[in-house]
Amino acid sequence: MIRNWIRDIEDFPRSGVRFKDLTPLLANAEAFAHSIDRLVEPFRDQRIERVCAIEARGFIFGAAAARALDCGFVPLRKPGKLPAARLGVDYALEYGSDRLEMHADALRPGTRVLLVDDVLATGGTLLAAAELIARTGAEILGAALVVEISALSGRARWNPLVPLHAVVVY
C-alpha cells in the first residue's frame, strides 16, 4: 500500500538521480497514518523517550512517530537554525560537507532514543545523526526510515548491533 504512494522523479535533483518523492504519501491521510504505524511498529515496546529526526523531511515523519510513541521530539538541524547552546557534528557528502546540530540540553545520558529519517541512501547523514546523539550519552535503540534504497548500501555502514527498520525497501 505505502509503495503505491511513493513516486519516482527522474533526474532530480540532478541528472542520473531517481528521487523518491513522498509528497503523495503525505497527502493521503490513510497512507500517511499507515506509514507511521509501520515506521514505529518494531519500537512500540521499547519505552522510547525521544524521537530524534533529521531536517527537513525527517521532521514530518519524526514528529508523527513521536506522537505515535507518546514521547518527545528532538530536531536535528542544519547550522544556524537553533537559538540556544548547541552540539554539532560535521560530515562528508558526495560533493562537499554538511553539519547537523541539536540543542545541547535536548538529551541526557541514558535517554532512550529512536532516530527517524525519510530516506536511507548512502547512510552518511544517518551516521552523523547517530554520532551526534551518542555524544550526549543517550542510548539509540534503533533507526526507522520510510524508504531504503538498498543499491546505495547505506545499511552496510550502519552499526549492526542497533536495529535499522525501513518500511519500504527499493
Buried (B, 14 or more C-beta within 10 A) or exposed (E): EBEEBBEEEEEEEEEEEEBBBBEEBBEBEEBBEBBBBBBBEBBEEBEBBBBBBBBEBBBBBBBBBBEBBEBBBBBBBBEEEBEEEBBBBEBEEEEEEBBBBBBBEBBEEEBBBBBBBBBBBBBBBBBBBBEBBBBBEBBBBBBBBBBBBEEBEBBEEBEEEEBBBBBBEB
